[in-house]
Amino acid sequence: MVEINLNYCKASYRKVYDNFLFSSRLYVSDLMMLKRLCQSSLCRLEKLCKQFLRQDKVVTYYLMLPYKRAIEAFYQELKERS
């Protein structure tokens, strides 16, 4: 059962990241929207992590970490551009 939940968690985090990648291509010329996208994606990842902990009693922080770091790095690049 835990394995199924972990696969579900991985897929959920990946979905948020895929949505981030797709939207970042749409907003490529709008710096303000890209920053908002980064913030909302990071917030969504954190909410998912808390939700999985609360509902399933499973710590999924390390499953979220690669996606969080990638979005944070992109956000940092945006800050340096402006």
PyMOL Python script that loads the backbone (N, CA, C, O; Angstrom):
from pymol import cmd

cmd.read_pdbstr("""\
ATOM      1  N   MET A   1       0.813  -1.193   0.000  1.00  0.00           N
ATOM      2  CA  MET A   1       0.000   0.000   0.000  1.00  0.00           C
ATOM      3  C   MET A   1       0.862   1.264   0.000  1.00  0.00           C
ATOM      4  O   MET A   1       0.540   2.232  -0.689  1.00  0.00           O
ATOM      5  N   VAL A   2       1.929   1.259   0.751  1.00  0.00           N
ATOM      6  CA  VAL A   2       2.809   2.427   0.790  1.00  0.00           C
ATOM      7  C   VAL A   2       3.439   2.665  -0.573  1.00  0.00           C
ATOM      8  O   VAL A   2       3.599   3.811  -0.991  1.00  0.00           O
ATOM      9  N   GLU A   3       3.800   1.583  -1.274  1.00  0.00           N
ATOM     10  CA  GLU A   3       4.409   1.726  -2.595  1.00  0.00           C
ATOM     11  C   GLU A   3       3.452   2.400  -3.566  1.00  0.00           C
ATOM     12  O   GLU A   3       3.862   3.244  -4.364  1.00  0.00           O
ATOM     13  N   ILE A   4       2.188   2.032  -3.501  1.00  0.00           N
ATOM     14  CA  ILE A   4       1.190   2.654  -4.364  1.00  0.00           C
ATOM     15  C   ILE A   4       1.072   4.135  -4.039  1.00  0.00           C
ATOM     16  O   ILE A   4       0.999   4.967  -4.943  1.00  0.00           O
ATOM     17  N   ASN A   5       1.053   4.465  -2.769  1.00  0.00           N
ATOM     18  CA  ASN A   5       0.975   5.861  -2.365  1.00  0.00           C
ATOM     19  C   ASN A   5       2.202   6.642  -2.813  1.00  0.00           C
ATOM     20  O   ASN A   5       2.078   7.795  -3.226  1.00  0.00           O
ATOM     21  N   LEU A   6       3.377   6.039  -2.739  1.00  0.00           N
ATOM     22  CA  LEU A   6       4.591   6.724  -3.181  1.00  0.00           C
ATOM     23  C   LEU A   6       4.564   6.969  -4.682  1.00  0.00           C
ATOM     24  O   LEU A   6       4.980   8.033  -5.142  1.00  0.00           O
ATOM     25  N   ASN A   7       4.085   6.011  -5.442  1.00  0.00           N
ATOM     26  CA  ASN A   7       3.963   6.218  -6.887  1.00  0.00           C
ATOM     27  C   ASN A   7       2.968   7.328  -7.191  1.00  0.00           C
ATOM     28  O   ASN A   7       3.183   8.139  -8.091  1.00  0.00           O
ATOM     29  N   TYR A   8       1.894   7.356  -6.443  1.00  0.00           N
ATOM     30  CA  TYR A   8       0.905   8.425  -6.601  1.00  0.00           C
ATOM     31  C   TYR A   8       1.527   9.779  -6.250  1.00  0.00           C
ATOM     32  O   TYR A   8       1.293  10.769  -6.943  1.00  0.00           O
ATOM     33  N   CYS A   9       2.306   9.822  -5.193  1.00  0.00           N
ATOM     34  CA  CYS A   9       2.971  11.063  -4.782  1.00  0.00           C
ATOM     35  C   CYS A   9       3.955  11.531  -5.848  1.00  0.00           C
ATOM     36  O   CYS A   9       3.985  12.709  -6.203  1.00  0.00           O
ATOM     37  N   LYS A  10       4.754  10.606  -6.351  1.00  0.00           N
ATOM     38  CA  LYS A  10       5.707  10.949  -7.412  1.00  0.00           C
ATOM     39  C   LYS A  10       4.987  11.518  -8.618  1.00  0.00           C
ATOM     40  O   LYS A  10       5.405  12.529  -9.183  1.00  0.00           O
ATOM     41  N   ALA A  11       3.897  10.863  -9.012  1.00  0.00           N
ATOM     42  CA  ALA A  11       3.129  11.322 -10.169  1.00  0.00           C
ATOM     43  C   ALA A  11       2.512  12.696  -9.918  1.00  0.00           C
ATOM     44  O   ALA A  11       2.439  13.520 -10.830  1.00  0.00           O
ATOM     45  N   SER A  12       2.077  12.942  -8.705  1.00  0.00           N
ATOM     46  CA  SER A  12       1.482  14.240  -8.367  1.00  0.00           C
ATOM     47  C   SER A  12       2.512  15.359  -8.440  1.00  0.00           C
ATOM     48  O   SER A  12       2.248  16.422  -9.001  1.00  0.00           O
ATOM     49  N   TYR A  13       3.684  15.114  -7.871  1.00  0.00           N
ATOM     50  CA  TYR A  13       4.753  16.115  -7.945  1.00  0.00           C
ATOM     51  C   TYR A  13       5.180  16.344  -9.396  1.00  0.00           C
ATOM     52  O   TYR A  13       5.424  17.480  -9.804  1.00  0.00           O
ATOM     53  N   ARG A  14       5.267  15.277 -10.160  1.00  0.00           N
ATOM     54  CA  ARG A  14       5.667  15.390 -11.565  1.00  0.00           C
ATOM     55  C   ARG A  14       4.634  16.191 -12.355  1.00  0.00           C
ATOM     56  O   ARG A  14       4.995  16.964 -13.242  1.00  0.00           O
ATOM     57  N   LYS A  15       3.360  16.010 -12.040  1.00  0.00           N
ATOM     58  CA  LYS A  15       2.286  16.738 -12.723  1.00  0.00           C
ATOM     59  C   LYS A  15       2.412  18.239 -12.468  1.00  0.00           C
ATOM     60  O   LYS A  15       2.260  19.041 -13.389  1.00  0.00           O
ATOM     61  N   VAL A  16       2.685  18.614 -11.235  1.00  0.00           N
ATOM     62  CA  VAL A  16       2.877  20.035 -10.914  1.00  0.00           C
ATOM     63  C   VAL A  16       4.064  20.582 -11.698  1.00  0.00           C
ATOM     64  O   VAL A  16       3.994  21.683 -12.243  1.00  0.00           O
ATOM     65  N   TYR A  17       5.149  19.821 -11.758  1.00  0.00           N
ATOM     66  CA  TYR A  17       6.344  20.266 -12.477  1.00  0.00           C
ATOM     67  C   TYR A  17       6.090  20.335 -13.983  1.00  0.00           C
ATOM     68  O   TYR A  17       6.538  21.275 -14.639  1.00  0.00           O
ATOM     69  N   ASP A  18       5.381  19.357 -14.534  1.00  0.00           N
ATOM     70  CA  ASP A  18       5.045  19.392 -15.961  1.00  0.00           C
ATOM     71  C   ASP A  18       4.184  20.604 -16.293  1.00  0.00           C
ATOM     72  O   ASP A  18       4.384  21.247 -17.324  1.00  0.00           O
ATOM     73  N   ASN A  19       3.235  20.917 -15.429  1.00  0.00           N
ATOM     74  CA  ASN A  19       2.412  22.114 -15.626  1.00  0.00           C
ATOM     75  C   ASN A  19       3.272  23.374 -15.572  1.00  0.00           C
ATOM     76  O   ASN A  19       3.054  24.317 -16.333  1.00  0.00           O
ATOM     77  N   PHE A  20       4.239  23.383 -14.674  1.00  0.00           N
ATOM     78  CA  PHE A  20       5.164  24.510 -14.576  1.00  0.00           C
ATOM     79  C   PHE A  20       5.951  24.671 -15.883  1.00  0.00           C
ATOM     80  O   PHE A  20       6.068  25.777 -16.409  1.00  0.00           O
ATOM     81  N   LEU A  21       6.484  23.572 -16.396  1.00  0.00           N
ATOM     82  CA  LEU A  21       7.256  23.634 -17.638  1.00  0.00           C
ATOM     83  C   LEU A  21       6.401  24.116 -18.804  1.00  0.00           C
ATOM     84  O   LEU A  21       6.839  24.946 -19.600  1.00  0.00           O
ATOM     85  N   PHE A  22       5.193  23.597 -18.901  1.00  0.00           N
ATOM     86  CA  PHE A  22       4.293  23.999 -19.981  1.00  0.00           C
ATOM     87  C   PHE A  22       3.965  25.487 -19.889  1.00  0.00           C
ATOM     88  O   PHE A  22       4.050  26.207 -20.884  1.00  0.00           O
ATOM     89  N   SER A  23       3.594  25.940 -18.707  1.00  0.00           N
ATOM     90  CA  SER A  23       3.220  27.342 -18.528  1.00  0.00           C
ATOM     91  C   SER A  23       4.406  28.277 -18.706  1.00  0.00           C
ATOM     92  O   SER A  23       4.242  29.404 -19.175  1.00  0.00           O
ATOM     93  N   SER A  24       5.588  27.828 -18.340  1.00  0.00           N
ATOM     94  CA  SER A  24       6.762  28.693 -18.500  1.00  0.00           C
ATOM     95  C   SER A  24       7.050  28.951 -19.976  1.00  0.00           C
ATOM     96  O   SER A  24       7.590  30.001 -20.325  1.00  0.00           O
ATOM     97  N   ARG A  25       6.697  28.012 -20.839  1.00  0.00           N
ATOM     98  CA  ARG A  25       6.844  28.246 -22.278  1.00  0.00           C
ATOM     99  C   ARG A  25       5.804  29.247 -22.778  1.00  0.00           C
ATOM    100  O   ARG A  25       6.075  30.009 -23.707  1.00  0.00           O
ATOM    101  N   LEU A  26       4.627  29.250 -22.175  1.00  0.00           N
ATOM    102  CA  LEU A  26       3.586  30.205 -22.573  1.00  0.00           C
ATOM    103  C   LEU A  26       3.934  31.626 -22.150  1.00  0.00           C
ATOM    104  O   LEU A  26       3.683  32.580 -22.886  1.00  0.00           O
ATOM    105  N   TYR A  27       4.513  31.762 -20.961  1.00  0.00           N
ATOM    106  CA  TYR A  27       4.810  33.076 -20.393  1.00  0.00           C
ATOM    107  C   TYR A  27       6.256  33.499 -20.628  1.00  0.00           C
ATOM    108  O   TYR A  27       6.782  34.333 -19.890  1.00  0.00           O
ATOM    109  N   VAL A  28       6.890  32.947 -21.623  1.00  0.00           N
ATOM    110  CA  VAL A  28       8.327  33.151 -21.817  1.00  0.00           C
ATOM    111  C   VAL A  28       8.709  34.635 -21.906  1.00  0.00           C
ATOM    112  O   VAL A  28       9.817  35.003 -21.515  1.00  0.00           O
ATOM    113  N   SER A  29       7.825  35.480 -22.406  1.00  0.00           N
ATOM    114  CA  SER A  29       8.176  36.890 -22.567  1.00  0.00           C
ATOM    115  C   SER A  29       7.634  37.778 -21.444  1.00  0.00           C
ATOM    116  O   SER A  29       7.878  38.984 -21.451  1.00  0.00           O
ATOM    117  N   ASP A  30       6.918  37.219 -20.500  1.00  0.00           N
ATOM    118  CA  ASP A  30       6.319  38.004 -19.420  1.00  0.00           C
ATOM    119  C   ASP A  30       6.989  37.650 -18.089  1.00  0.00           C
ATOM    120  O   ASP A  30       6.659  36.645 -17.459  1.00  0.00           O
ATOM    121  N   LEU A  31       7.917  38.481 -17.687  1.00  0.00           N
ATOM    122  CA  LEU A  31       8.710  38.227 -16.484  1.00  0.00           C
ATOM    123  C   LEU A  31       7.850  38.166 -15.214  1.00  0.00           C
ATOM    124  O   LEU A  31       8.082  37.327 -14.344  1.00  0.00           O
ATOM    125  N   MET A  32       6.875  39.044 -15.116  1.00  0.00           N
ATOM    126  CA  MET A  32       6.008  39.067 -13.933  1.00  0.00           C
ATOM    127  C   MET A  32       5.208  37.767 -13.817  1.00  0.00           C
ATOM    128  O   MET A  32       5.091  37.210 -12.725  1.00  0.00           O
ATOM    129  N   MET A  33       4.668  37.289 -14.912  1.00  0.00           N
ATOM    130  CA  MET A  33       3.887  36.051 -14.888  1.00  0.00           C
ATOM    131  C   MET A  33       4.777  34.846 -14.591  1.00  0.00           C
ATOM    132  O   MET A  33       4.338  33.903 -13.933  1.00  0.00           O
ATOM    133  N   LEU A  34       6.001  34.867 -15.062  1.00  0.00           N
ATOM    134  CA  LEU A  34       6.928  33.775 -14.757  1.00  0.00           C
ATOM    135  C   LEU A  34       7.236  33.716 -13.262  1.00  0.00           C
ATOM    136  O   LEU A  34       7.317  32.633 -12.681  1.00  0.00           O
ATOM    137  N   LYS A  35       7.406  34.870 -12.652  1.00  0.00           N
ATOM    138  CA  LYS A  35       7.655  34.909 -11.205  1.00  0.00           C
ATOM    139  C   LYS A  35       6.450  34.385 -10.438  1.00  0.00           C
ATOM    140  O   LYS A  35       6.594  33.619  -9.485  1.00  0.00           O
ATOM    141  N   ARG A  36       5.263  34.802 -10.859  1.00  0.00           N
ATOM    142  CA  ARG A  36       4.041  34.304 -10.210  1.00  0.00           C
ATOM    143  C   ARG A  36       3.896  32.800 -10.396  1.00  0.00           C
ATOM    144  O   ARG A  36       3.477  32.087  -9.485  1.00  0.00           O
ATOM    145  N   LEU A  37       4.243  32.334 -11.574  1.00  0.00           N
ATOM    146  CA  LEU A  37       4.180  30.901 -11.853  1.00  0.00           C
ATOM    147  C   LEU A  37       5.115  30.131 -10.923  1.00  0.00           C
ATOM    148  O   LEU A  37       4.739  29.090 -10.385  1.00  0.00           O
ATOM    149  N   CYS A  38       6.313  30.633 -10.736  1.00  0.00           N
ATOM    150  CA  CYS A  38       7.266  29.986  -9.821  1.00  0.00           C
ATOM    151  C   CYS A  38       6.708  29.942  -8.407  1.00  0.00           C
ATOM    152  O   CYS A  38       6.746  28.902  -7.749  1.00  0.00           O
ATOM    153  N   GLN A  39       6.195  31.058  -7.949  1.00  0.00           N
ATOM    154  CA  GLN A  39       5.662  31.123  -6.589  1.00  0.00           C
ATOM    155  C   GLN A  39       4.477  30.183  -6.407  1.00  0.00           C
ATOM    156  O   GLN A  39       4.391  29.480  -5.401  1.00  0.00           O
ATOM    157  N   SER A  40       3.569  30.166  -7.369  1.00  0.00           N
ATOM    158  CA  SER A  40       2.393  29.301  -7.230  1.00  0.00           C
ATOM    159  C   SER A  40       2.771  27.827  -7.336  1.00  0.00           C
ATOM    160  O   SER A  40       2.175  26.986  -6.663  1.00  0.00           O
ATOM    161  N   SER A  41       3.750  27.507  -8.169  1.00  0.00           N
ATOM    162  CA  SER A  41       4.187  26.113  -8.295  1.00  0.00           C
ATOM    163  C   SER A  41       4.866  25.638  -7.017  1.00  0.00           C
ATOM    164  O   SER A  41       4.631  24.517  -6.565  1.00  0.00           O
ATOM    165  N   LEU A  42       5.702  26.483  -6.437  1.00  0.00           N
ATOM    166  CA  LEU A  42       6.346  26.131  -5.167  1.00  0.00           C
ATOM    167  C   LEU A  42       5.312  25.963  -4.056  1.00  0.00           C
ATOM    168  O   LEU A  42       5.414  25.057  -3.229  1.00  0.00           O
ATOM    169  N   CYS A  43       4.335  26.831  -4.051  1.00  0.00           N
ATOM    170  CA  CYS A  43       3.266  26.736  -3.055  1.00  0.00           C
ATOM    171  C   CYS A  43       2.484  25.437  -3.235  1.00  0.00           C
ATOM    172  O   CYS A  43       2.150  24.773  -2.254  1.00  0.00           O
ATOM    173  N   ARG A  44       2.195  25.077  -4.466  1.00  0.00           N
ATOM    174  CA  ARG A  44       1.447  23.840  -4.738  1.00  0.00           C
ATOM    175  C   ARG A  44       2.247  22.611  -4.314  1.00  0.00           C
ATOM    176  O   ARG A  44       1.681  21.666  -3.763  1.00  0.00           O
ATOM    177  N   LEU A  45       3.543  22.612  -4.561  1.00  0.00           N
ATOM    178  CA  LEU A  45       4.383  21.495  -4.121  1.00  0.00           C
ATOM    179  C   LEU A  45       4.353  21.353  -2.600  1.00  0.00           C
ATOM    180  O   LEU A  45       4.234  20.247  -2.074  1.00  0.00           O
ATOM    181  N   GLU A  46       4.460  22.479  -1.903  1.00  0.00           N
ATOM    182  CA  GLU A  46       4.427  22.448  -0.435  1.00  0.00           C
ATOM    183  C   GLU A  46       3.078  21.944   0.078  1.00  0.00           C
ATOM    184  O   GLU A  46       3.020  21.165   1.030  1.00  0.00           O
ATOM    185  N   LYS A  47       2.003  22.390  -0.556  1.00  0.00           N
ATOM    186  CA  LYS A  47       0.674  21.939  -0.144  1.00  0.00           C
ATOM    187  C   LYS A  47       0.513  20.439  -0.349  1.00  0.00           C
ATOM    188  O   LYS A  47      -0.055  19.747   0.496  1.00  0.00           O
ATOM    189  N   LEU A  48       1.013  19.942  -1.472  1.00  0.00           N
ATOM    190  CA  LEU A  48       0.939  18.500  -1.721  1.00  0.00           C
ATOM    191  C   LEU A  48       1.715  17.721  -0.669  1.00  0.00           C
ATOM    192  O   LEU A  48       1.245  16.699  -0.170  1.00  0.00           O
ATOM    193  N   CYS A  49       2.891  18.204  -0.340  1.00  0.00           N
ATOM    194  CA  CYS A  49       3.719  17.536   0.664  1.00  0.00           C
ATOM    195  C   CYS A  49       2.988  17.463   2.003  1.00  0.00           C
ATOM    196  O   CYS A  49       2.971  16.416   2.651  1.00  0.00           O
ATOM    197  N   LYS A  50       2.389  18.572   2.410  1.00  0.00           N
ATOM    198  CA  LYS A  50       1.640  18.597   3.669  1.00  0.00           C
ATOM    199  C   LYS A  50       0.406  17.706   3.602  1.00  0.00           C
ATOM    200  O   LYS A  50       0.053  17.044   4.578  1.00  0.00           O
ATOM    201  N   GLN A  51      -0.241  17.694   2.451  1.00  0.00           N
ATOM    202  CA  GLN A  51      -1.435  16.864   2.280  1.00  0.00           C
ATOM    203  C   GLN A  51      -1.096  15.381   2.392  1.00  0.00           C
ATOM    204  O   GLN A  51      -1.810  14.629   3.054  1.00  0.00           O
ATOM    205  N   PHE A  52      -0.012  14.960   1.751  1.00  0.00           N
ATOM    206  CA  PHE A  52       0.388  13.554   1.820  1.00  0.00           C
ATOM    207  C   PHE A  52       0.768  13.166   3.247  1.00  0.00           C
ATOM    208  O   PHE A  52       0.485  12.054   3.694  1.00  0.00           O
ATOM    209  N   LEU A  53       1.405  14.082   3.947  1.00  0.00           N
ATOM    210  CA  LEU A  53       1.776  13.808   5.336  1.00  0.00           C
ATOM    211  C   LEU A  53       0.530  13.672   6.216  1.00  0.00           C
ATOM    212  O   LEU A  53       0.443  12.775   7.055  1.00  0.00           O
ATOM    213  N   ARG A  54      -0.414  14.561   6.014  1.00  0.00           N
ATOM    214  CA  ARG A  54      -1.626  14.562   6.824  1.00  0.00           C
ATOM    215  C   ARG A  54      -2.521  13.352   6.506  1.00  0.00           C
ATOM    216  O   ARG A  54      -3.005  12.685   7.420  1.00  0.00           O
ATOM    217  N   GLN A  55      -2.740  13.073   5.218  1.00  0.00           N
ATOM    218  CA  GLN A  55      -3.671  12.010   4.832  1.00  0.00           C
ATOM    219  C   GLN A  55      -3.066  10.618   4.942  1.00  0.00           C
ATOM    220  O   GLN A  55      -3.670   9.711   5.514  1.00  0.00           O
ATOM    221  N   ASP A  56      -1.878  10.461   4.392  1.00  0.00           N
ATOM    222  CA  ASP A  56      -1.286   9.127   4.276  1.00  0.00           C
ATOM    223  C   ASP A  56      -0.229   8.833   5.330  1.00  0.00           C
ATOM    224  O   ASP A  56       0.254   7.706   5.434  1.00  0.00           O
ATOM    225  N   LYS A  57       0.130   9.847   6.112  1.00  0.00           N
ATOM    226  CA  LYS A  57       1.183   9.685   7.127  1.00  0.00           C
ATOM    227  C   LYS A  57       2.505   9.249   6.493  1.00  0.00           C
ATOM    228  O   LYS A  57       3.254   8.453   7.058  1.00  0.00           O
ATOM    229  N   VAL A  58       2.768   9.794   5.302  1.00  0.00           N
ATOM    230  CA  VAL A  58       3.986   9.461   4.565  1.00  0.00           C
ATOM    231  C   VAL A  58       4.757  10.752   4.316  1.00  0.00           C
ATOM    232  O   VAL A  58       4.196  11.731   3.824  1.00  0.00           O
ATOM    233  N   VAL A  59       6.027  10.752   4.651  1.00  0.00           N
ATOM    234  CA  VAL A  59       6.889  11.908   4.400  1.00  0.00           C
ATOM    235  C   VAL A  59       7.413  11.798   2.972  1.00  0.00           C
ATOM    236  O   VAL A  59       8.144  10.869   2.631  1.00  0.00           O
ATOM    237  N   THR A  60       7.023  12.770   2.143  1.00  0.00           N
ATOM    238  CA  THR A  60       7.403  12.736   0.729  1.00  0.00           C
ATOM    239  C   THR A  60       8.290  13.918   0.355  1.00  0.00           C
ATOM    240  O   THR A  60       8.409  14.263  -0.821  1.00  0.00           O
ATOM    241  N   TYR A  61       8.905  14.531   1.343  1.00  0.00           N
ATOM    242  CA  TYR A  61       9.726  15.716   1.095  1.00  0.00           C
ATOM    243  C   TYR A  61      10.822  15.436   0.069  1.00  0.00           C
ATOM    244  O   TYR A  61      11.068  16.253  -0.818  1.00  0.00           O
ATOM    245  N   TYR A  62      11.474  14.290   0.188  1.00  0.00           N
ATOM    246  CA  TYR A  62      12.584  13.989  -0.718  1.00  0.00           C
ATOM    247  C   TYR A  62      12.113  13.648  -2.124  1.00  0.00           C
ATOM    248  O   TYR A  62      12.898  13.729  -3.068  1.00  0.00           O
ATOM    249  N   LEU A  63      10.861  13.271  -2.283  1.00  0.00           N
ATOM    250  CA  LEU A  63      10.301  13.084  -3.620  1.00  0.00           C
ATOM    251  C   LEU A  63      10.038  14.438  -4.273  1.00  0.00           C
ATOM    252  O   LEU A  63      10.151  14.580  -5.491  1.00  0.00           O
ATOM    253  N   MET A  64       9.689  15.425  -3.461  1.00  0.00           N
ATOM    254  CA  MET A  64       9.387  16.759  -3.951  1.00  0.00           C
ATOM    255  C   MET A  64      10.650  17.565  -4.236  1.00  0.00           C
ATOM    256  O   MET A  64      10.640  18.437  -5.105  1.00  0.00           O
ATOM    257  N   LEU A  65      11.719  17.289  -3.530  1.00  0.00           N
ATOM    258  CA  LEU A  65      12.917  18.121  -3.531  1.00  0.00           C
ATOM    259  C   LEU A  65      13.513  18.415  -4.914  1.00  0.00           C
ATOM    260  O   LEU A  65      13.841  19.573  -5.171  1.00  0.00           O
ATOM    261  N   PRO A  66      13.674  17.440  -5.821  1.00  0.00           N
ATOM    262  CA  PRO A  66      14.261  17.779  -7.125  1.00  0.00           C
ATOM    263  C   PRO A  66      13.431  18.798  -7.908  1.00  0.00           C
ATOM    264  O   PRO A  66      13.983  19.679  -8.566  1.00  0.00           O
ATOM    265  N   TYR A  67      12.120  18.675  -7.834  1.00  0.00           N
ATOM    266  CA  TYR A  67      11.245  19.613  -8.540  1.00  0.00           C
ATOM    267  C   TYR A  67      11.291  20.989  -7.891  1.00  0.00           C
ATOM    268  O   TYR A  67      11.311  22.011  -8.577  1.00  0.00           O
ATOM    269  N   LYS A  68      11.308  21.004  -6.578  1.00  0.00           N
ATOM    270  CA  LYS A  68      11.380  22.269  -5.850  1.00  0.00           C
ATOM    271  C   LYS A  68      12.686  22.999  -6.164  1.00  0.00           C
ATOM    272  O   LYS A  68      12.684  24.207  -6.402  1.00  0.00           O
ATOM    273  N   ARG A  69      13.782  22.274  -6.164  1.00  0.00           N
ATOM    274  CA  ARG A  69      15.085  22.895  -6.456  1.00  0.00           C
ATOM    275  C   ARG A  69      15.142  23.440  -7.879  1.00  0.00           C
ATOM    276  O   ARG A  69      15.697  24.515  -8.110  1.00  0.00           O
ATOM    277  N   ALA A  70      14.574  22.711  -8.829  1.00  0.00           N
ATOM    278  CA  ALA A  70      14.578  23.167 -10.221  1.00  0.00           C
ATOM    279  C   ALA A  70      13.775  24.457 -10.370  1.00  0.00           C
ATOM    280  O   ALA A  70      14.205  25.383 -11.058  1.00  0.00           O
ATOM    281  N   ILE A  71      12.624  24.517  -9.734  1.00  0.00           N
ATOM    282  CA  ILE A  71      11.791  25.721  -9.816  1.00  0.00           C
ATOM    283  C   ILE A  71      12.462  26.878  -9.084  1.00  0.00           C
ATOM    284  O   ILE A  71      12.428  28.011  -9.564  1.00  0.00           O
ATOM    285  N   GLU A  72      13.067  26.612  -7.939  1.00  0.00           N
ATOM    286  CA  GLU A  72      13.774  27.666  -7.201  1.00  0.00           C
ATOM    287  C   GLU A  72      14.954  28.207  -8.003  1.00  0.00           C
ATOM    288  O   GLU A  72      15.209  29.411  -7.981  1.00  0.00           O
ATOM    289  N   ALA A  73      15.668  27.349  -8.702  1.00  0.00           N
ATOM    290  CA  ALA A  73      16.790  27.797  -9.533  1.00  0.00           C
ATOM    291  C   ALA A  73      16.287  28.683 -10.670  1.00  0.00           C
ATOM    292  O   ALA A  73      16.895  29.709 -10.977  1.00  0.00           O
ATOM    293  N   PHE A  74      15.192  28.291 -11.285  1.00  0.00           N
ATOM    294  CA  PHE A  74      14.596  29.092 -12.356  1.00  0.00           C
ATOM    295  C   PHE A  74      14.153  30.451 -11.806  1.00  0.00           C
ATOM    296  O   PHE A  74      14.356  31.483 -12.446  1.00  0.00           O
ATOM    297  N   TYR A  75      13.553  30.441 -10.630  1.00  0.00           N
ATOM    298  CA  TYR A  75      13.096  31.676  -9.988  1.00  0.00           C
ATOM    299  C   TYR A  75      14.282  32.588  -9.667  1.00  0.00           C
ATOM    300  O   TYR A  75      14.193  33.805  -9.828  1.00  0.00           O
ATOM    301  N   GLN A  76      15.364  32.012  -9.223  1.00  0.00           N
ATOM    302  CA  GLN A  76      16.567  32.794  -8.925  1.00  0.00           C
ATOM    303  C   GLN A  76      17.112  33.455 -10.193  1.00  0.00           C
ATOM    304  O   GLN A  76      17.541  34.609 -10.158  1.00  0.00           O
ATOM    305  N   GLU A  77      17.095  32.731 -11.302  1.00  0.00           N
ATOM    306  CA  GLU A  77      17.529  33.307 -12.578  1.00  0.00           C
ATOM    307  C   GLU A  77      16.643  34.481 -12.973  1.00  0.00           C
ATOM    308  O   GLU A  77      17.130  35.492 -13.479  1.00  0.00           O
ATOM    309  N   LEU A  78      15.348  34.344 -12.740  1.00  0.00           N
ATOM    310  CA  LEU A  78      14.424  35.437 -13.055  1.00  0.00           C
ATOM    311  C   LEU A  78      14.725  36.664 -12.205  1.00  0.00           C
ATOM    312  O   LEU A  78      14.690  37.788 -12.707  1.00  0.00           O
ATOM    313  N   LYS A  79      15.016  36.463 -10.938  1.00  0.00           N
ATOM    314  CA  LYS A  79      15.340  37.585 -10.052  1.00  0.00           C
ATOM    315  C   LYS A  79      16.597  38.306 -10.523  1.00  0.00           C
ATOM    316  O   LYS A  79      16.676  39.533 -10.466  1.00  0.00           O
ATOM    317  N   GLU A  80      17.578  37.536 -10.988  1.00  0.00           N
ATOM    318  CA  GLU A  80      18.829  38.137 -11.452  1.00  0.00           C
ATOM    319  C   GLU A  80      18.627  38.906 -12.753  1.00  0.00           C
ATOM    320  O   GLU A  80      19.327  39.885 -13.012  1.00  0.00           O
ATOM    321  N   ARG A  81      17.673  38.466 -13.571  1.00  0.00           N
ATOM    322  CA  ARG A  81      17.385  39.152 -14.835  1.00  0.00           C
ATOM    323  C   ARG A  81      16.779  40.527 -14.612  1.00  0.00           C
ATOM    324  O   ARG A  81      17.053  41.467 -15.359  1.00  0.00           O
ATOM    325  N   SER A  82      15.949  40.637 -13.572  1.00  0.00           N
ATOM    326  CA  SER A  82      15.230  41.912 -13.380  1.00  0.00           C
ATOM    327  C   SER A  82      15.980  42.886 -12.505  1.00  0.00           C
ATOM    328  O   SER A  82      15.499  43.992 -12.259  1.00  0.00           O
TER     329      SER A  82
END
""", "prot")
cmd.dss("prot")
cmd.show_as("cartoon", "prot")
cmd.util.cbc("prot")
cmd.orient("prot")
